[in-house]
Amino acid sequence: MNRRMILNAMGAGMLARLGGAVSSLGAAFITASAHTQQLDNFPSGPVRIVVPVNPGGNADRIARMLAQSLAELWQQTVIVDNVPGAHTSLGVNRVVRAAPTGHTLLSSGDQLAINAALGRKLPYSPTDVRGVTRTIVNSQVLVVRPGLGVSHFDEYVTLLKQRPGEVSAALPIGYGSIYHLAVEMLNQRLGTQTNNIPYAGGAPAVLDILGGHVDAALIDISGTTQNIQKRELIPLAVTSLERSKVLPDVPTFHELGASDFVIESWQGIFVPRATPDEVVAVLNRDITAVLGSREFAAPLEELGFVIAPGSAESLDQIVARDIALFRDVAAVAGIKSE
């Protein structure tokens, strides 16, 4: 039985039931295929996943998990190559200039849209890469320090309107980030103003909220679940359309009346624009199967990530949608490229 037949038969759920068999019998899966000789042997050599951020964060971790699973499935070496710098544009440009054979992949996310929306000078166009599939979504949660004196979203809004510009909001990775855009977007929807404080990362932002130095933050669910469960942070609302499985008691902004406030961080896999449709289809199929494995998904879902594969075309649409959304938010807020 060849790899294509197995993947088609098992779907996303079957991969979990096969478990270790994918690893131990991987070589047997790569046999004759019903397609061309080029796709029979794809990938025909090592695959490189370019991650345009430093090692150690969630984006890097997820890319490495994916690389390990794909290496087992393909029986090929899959290398993770961290190329940080210039708001991820150095890594993106590395992929743009790679041969469009499907052997060089980009693992990137909403920053791809933010760079274009803010008009940053880039050595490439956002359309120089094409989507393969979205991998994960990491929604944000509005949290406040217990000493702020609010426990519900309507109380928070009342406080913002009573004290315009006085309530401080942490920006976990600084100005011009997804978190900055989220805070400004919420202020625009509510007609409020916050005192925005930039941070170099989510961990120091959370520490300052816990220490009572900052009042609130819109921050990734995955980075705050433990603090929320310990009641060190008070969650008021989540930015997804549906409630988070790890925070089932926390309402969505949509439920609370802010129906047009939906914003999520996401990650996806991209390839150079000239990569053939047939290669993109194989990549989409294989990566989607890996994402559906419980071995891959379970540890991420426990942290609050949502496994969210889709078609190649839908990922391109997400990028275009976010560019338009972020451009509008940035224009009203006066957020400019550094």
Summary of the structure (lengths in Angstrom):
residues: 338
radius of gyration: 21.0
end to end distance: 54.0
largest distance: 69.2
contacts: 1142
relative contact order: 0.18
helix: 45%
strand: 18%
